[in-house]
Amino acid sequence: MGQWLIWTGRVAGLAGVAASGCAVVLRATGSHYLAGMQLGTLLNAGVAAMVMGALAYAAAIAERGERG
């Protein structure tokens, strides 16, 4: 289970960084929308993905601590 949580954290974190970075770069160029979706929504989704990644890492650490 620990390996699954670590990989979930990695994938979610990378997806979050990519989504947030994309939103920031596009907003810096003056765009407000990407394919009909507001860039603020994309930024929020990226932040949520990074939080999910951090929580998955925390769960992996907590699980490892239970085993000793």
Buried (B, 14 or more C-beta within 10 A) or exposed (E): EEEEBBEBBEBBBEBBBEBBEBBEEBBEEEEEEBEEEEBEEBBBBBBBBBEBBBBBBEBBEEEEEEEE
